[in-house]
């Protein structure tokens, strides 16, 4: 008698393209890998920020979830029709060239999606939205940046402000609370919300902090904060990765039961 093989769902993480010892490299921070492996219960697989090497059809047939991470880099302003960012601003055109075209294809195919910080912003841009490049300079806005970089890095991810979770949304379904405290490490934010996106949470200054794809049947959540760094002590952070992992397991069952196209 053959016993069924237990397999972990496979989640693709699009890497940042960075320089390491005068070589270009593709990298993902440990916090995302830890949260996916230990809390979501999935197998993280890093996808290089190399557009010529990415075949969306192969990825769709092979994975059960997509994570777009936070990053020190910004989405290039040209991607949403704005004037170029200042020359001193860190951008990652190679990641833009992979993540922005790939994301709509993944969502259309029913692949669960979690976007964090830059990934949240990529979701908005992919749906035709725009970004505010310096939230802290806008009247009435909080300063959402991480603060002094000389502090120990764990202090960067301490709770900074509250969010109000919109009733009836994806986040509300598993958050278990109407308000929560979150960390804040960004200077850009949503300016115009993309078409077909739904607001899931807002900050006290009105800035959009979480979004989803309104028409999607699968998990499609983008959050502006960094839950991956708080999965060991934040119930909301754990709930986000647990719900994402559960959605990936549903996708895995559907994918493995579907016939392979000839």
Secondary structure, 3 states (H helix, E strand, C coil): CCCCCCCCCEEEEECEEEEECCEEEEECCHHHHHHHHHHHCCEEEEECCCHHHCCHHHHHHHCCEEEECCCCCECCHHHHCCCCCCCCCCECHHHHHHHHHHHHHHHHCCCEEEEECHHHHHHHHHCCCCEECCHHHCCCCCCCCCCCCCCCHHHHCCCCEEEEECCCCHHHHHHCCCEEEECCCCCCEECCCCCCEEEEEEECCCCEEEEEECCCCCCEEEECCCHHHCCCCCHHHHHHHHHHHHHHHHHHHHHHHCCCCC
